[in-house]
Structure formats: structure tokens, C-alpha cells
Amino acid sequence: ASILREGVAKGVFQINDTLLAARAIGYALRGFELNWLVQEGKERIEHYLTELFNIIFYGLTSEKRC
């Protein structure tokens, strides 16, 4: 949560509740457990992780990105 608070202070993130956001990010990352990913091909795993990180990080920024 401290990284998120720092990002809010610098204007990088726009988050009302940084503790809740930190927990949500943690739970989202736990959703990609090894058992589930092992069943997928390497390209598909990379796609899933790229999309997840885009949602987590770019979805938090105060400016919209393409």
C-alpha cells in the first residue's frame, strides 16, 4: 500500500483507498496460480499476464493510455 500511497502523492495513481487497492492487486495476482497456468501454453500465459498487468497498472493511472 505504501507504493500506491506514494504514487497517489506524486499524481501517478488516482486511488481513493490504497489499502483496498493493494489487497485487490494481491488477490488478482494470486488468481494466476501455478496449477491453472501449467495447463496453458507459453504464448497464452504471456498473453494472460500482459493483460493482467495492463489492467492493474494502467487501470490505476490518472491519465488514460492507448
C-alpha positions as CSV (number, residue, x, y, z in Angstrom):
1,A,0.0,0.0,0.0
2,S,2.9,2.4,0.6
3,I,3.9,2.2,-3.1
4,L,0.4,3.1,-4.0
5,R,0.2,5.9,-1.5
6,E,3.5,7.3,-2.9
7,G,2.1,7.1,-6.4
8,V,-1.1,9.0,-5.3
9,A,1.0,11.7,-3.7
10,K,3.1,12.1,-6.9
11,G,-0.1,12.1,-9.1
12,V,0.8,8.9,-10.8
13,F,-2.2,7.0,-9.4
14,Q,-5.7,8.1,-8.7
15,I,-6.9,5.8,-5.9
16,N,-9.3,6.5,-3.1
17,D,-8.4,3.6,-0.8
18,T,-4.8,2.4,-1.3
19,L,-5.0,-0.4,1.2
20,L,-8.1,-1.9,-0.6
21,A,-6.3,-1.4,-4.0
22,A,-3.2,-3.2,-2.7
23,R,-5.3,-6.1,-1.5
24,A,-7.2,-6.2,-4.8
25,I,-3.9,-6.4,-6.7
26,G,-2.6,-9.1,-4.4
27,Y,-5.8,-11.2,-4.9
28,A,-5.7,-10.6,-8.7
29,L,-2.1,-11.9,-8.8
30,R,-3.0,-15.0,-6.7
31,G,-5.7,-15.8,-9.3
32,F,-2.9,-16.9,-11.6
33,E,-1.9,-19.9,-9.6
34,L,0.6,-22.3,-11.0
35,N,-1.9,-25.2,-11.3
36,W,-4.0,-23.2,-13.7
37,L,-1.2,-21.8,-15.7
38,V,0.5,-25.2,-16.2
39,Q,-2.4,-26.2,-18.3
40,E,-1.8,-23.4,-20.8
41,G,0.8,-22.9,-23.5
42,K,3.6,-20.4,-23.1
43,E,2.1,-17.9,-25.5
44,R,-1.2,-17.9,-23.8
45,I,0.4,-17.5,-20.4
46,E,2.3,-14.4,-21.6
47,H,-0.9,-13.0,-23.1
48,Y,-2.8,-13.5,-19.8
49,L,0.0,-11.9,-17.7
50,T,0.4,-9.0,-20.1
51,E,-3.3,-8.3,-19.9
52,L,-3.5,-8.6,-16.2
53,F,-0.6,-6.2,-15.7
54,N,-2.1,-3.7,-18.1
55,I,-5.3,-3.8,-16.2
56,I,-3.6,-3.5,-12.8
57,F,-1.1,-0.8,-13.7
58,Y,-2.6,1.2,-16.5
59,G,-6.0,1.0,-15.0
60,L,-4.7,2.8,-11.9
61,T,-3.0,5.7,-13.7
62,S,-4.6,9.1,-13.6
63,E,-4.1,9.6,-17.3
64,K,-5.7,7.4,-20.0
65,R,-3.3,5.5,-22.1
66,C,-3.8,3.9,-25.5
